Amino acid sequence: MKYLFLLIFSSALLFAQDGDEEFVNPKDIIPKVVIDLRYSSPDHSFLSLPQGDVALPKFYTANECLMTYKLAKALKLAQDSLMNIRNFNGNFYPEGIGIKIWDGYRPRAVQYLLFEVYPNPAYVADPASGSKHNRGGAVDITLIDLATGEELQMPTEFDDFSNQASHTYTSLPAHVINNRDLLKNVMVNVAGLLIYGAEWWHYEVPGASTYPLRDFQMK
């Protein structure tokens, strides 16, 4: 009986782990989250390439976001906490603060294309080893006023490959640093996610690098 119990308990843990790695649409779990996949837009550009702005093609066929269930659950914790904030940084948020997702799961084929445009693994993961986005364990986000949909001011735009995008960059107005710190504190301390130091918008599940690489396109 003892061994049977251990077998059942071990199997339950295994299936729970598999469930956390299943892909879901975060809108199904967080109805008020805003999806704005930047790579589904034909006018997206990397903002600080040495040769100037380079327009990228429309890499995604739909503005549909996917990610692992574990990551979606973490974002829900963060969104639930942010929605309780009514006053912050001298501003009033009648419906609280929310999350806007710029990128979640990213097909590995897209990773190859991005790396061709900007082959710098400090900002674009080498597709040979794959990105945590390719595994569904990472997300690129910002904060919004839930009542208006307006983004809170952050240090840079998305995909700004400069020192100003770093979490440690301080030559910024105080309210911008406060916005960045709010995002970080909620994502780390409430959601339990990890930062990537060079990009204020990037957060990931601990252990995401062990998830399997995926390469399917959203329809």
Buried (B, 14 or more C-beta within 10 A) or exposed (E): EEEEEEEEEEEEEEEEEEEBBEBBBBBEBBEBBBBBBBBBBEEBBBBBBEEEEEEBEEBBEEEBBBBBBBBBBBBBBBBBBBBEBEEBBEEEBEEBBBBBBBBBBBBBEBBEBBBEEBEEEEBBBEBEEBBBBBBBBBBBBBBBBBEEEEBBBBBBBBBBBEEEBBBEBEEBEEBBBBBBEBBBEBBBEBBBBBBBEBBBBBBBBEEBBEBEBBBEEBE
